[in-house]
Amino acid sequence: MYHKTSVFYGNLPVLTVAAPELMKRILVKDFDAFTDRFRPPMKHPILRHNLGEANQRDWKRLRAVVSTTFTSAKMRRMYPLIYQCVDELMVTLGTGTGMSADVDLRPVFGNLAMDVLATCAFSIKCGAQAARDVDSEFVAMAKRAFNPDVMRESVLQTALNWVGVGRRLDASAHEFFFGLIRGLIADRRRNTSRKYNDFLQILMDAVHDTDEDMDPNESYLGSGGPSVQTFSKHITDDELVANGWLWFASGTETITIALSFAVYELALNPDAQRKLYAEIAAALDTDGRVDYDSVARLPYLEAVFAETLRLHAPLHRIARYANRDYALGDDGTGIVVKSGQKVEVPAYAIHHMEEHFENPDEFNPDRFLPANRTNIAPYTYVPFGVGPRYCVAMNFATLEVKLTLATLVSRYEFVRSPNTDVPPLLRDMIEIHSPQRMVLSVIKRQ
């Protein structure tokens, strides 16, 4: 029914596509015709160099470099770093809750995510979870950058720039982080004897992963069949800065959202929480910890995570821009997507369609158990996107959320309280599905 899904943003035509077979064509099979994403005109010029906004050939080269960061071997090496931050979360909860208390978990998870990303991206102990009266400069600047009022202003700024009457936002937070990352790069080049196991260092070293100066990019299917292209494997300093900031900023918000909604759904669905607790308790080692392999293989933990993202996909839409005229179908509709036109996949809406998921508004992790997952039609579950431009940090985000959730549920029970917002109150943001707060009763297990 894609002939009924055209919309306009002002005077800009947008085609919304929710049919799985068309999603496959646009996002995978004919990806070469829809390689680009939206590039907002208001952003700092350095941010033009991040993977999310890079166009065509730059994206393919950057993807070949950045994807080396998220291999299973590198995720395993980062696991202890994530666990250190999760241990700090347990101390924070134990200090603040006693045996039972109502807690707004959104800022708690935001601080955890900030600590994890600062540690794993830059080897910086930013102290976001530390109890103190005044934030460090790092934390204060990060909170300014992630402030929803600033984000809303950024949306307005984008609209104003489109019509030529925009003004510059205060860029102090961006400039702080760009300067910090540049300083880290310079310091590491001067002091090569010290070794780092973080995102920035892996990116800096990625160009030396092979003796070859040229590295074949991943194959992808285009309209003419399989195609492999070769790119110079290099990354500029501006690209290091932009992608370091992108990973820190986008990861902090996404992980905060996923954890907040996961504990919310467990609190409202105590049978699911009991089932998850039983699975995790059986997997704990003698120190009460869950190891890397257990986090990866626990089926109900994976099912809870997947069902949370189905109900509460952080991004409402997946957007692509046609880089050439493209005939959408051969059914006589005559629809041609013009070069430069936007195509959107409404991920959140697709996840809530009755035709794809029975009782779609109910939290039912059993949908994603191994015996049932084959019942989910391809291209109807897309929380991380799909095709060559899917979220490259998906494995890291999955690991962090599942480890945190397993550790939390092994030690605490989450219960709906009179202060819990049902349904959750959402932040006033156009593209992101994010709660204003997440107040639950947190009860220490005996």
Protein Blocks (a to p, Z undefined) as FASTA:
>chain_A
ZZmmcccehjaccdddfbfklmmmmmmmmmmmmmbccddfkbcfklmmpmklpghjlmmm
mmmmmmmmmgfklmmmmmmmmmmmmmmmmmmmmmmnombccddfklmmmmmmmmmmmmmm
nopaehlmpccfbdcfklmmmmmmmpmklmmmmmmmmmmmmnopaccddfklmmmmmmmm
mmmmmmmmmmmmbccddfklmmmmmmmmpmbfbdcddddddfkopcdddddddddfklmm
mmmmmmmmmmmmmmmmmmmmmmmmmmmmmmlmmmmmmmmmmmpcfkopacfklmmmmmkl
mmmmmmmmmmmgfblbdcdddfbdcdfbfnhnopacdehiacdddfklmmmgfklmghkl
bccfklmgmklmmmpcghiacfnogajklcfklmmmmmmmmmmmmmmmmmpccdddfklc
cdddddddfklccdfbdcddddddZZ
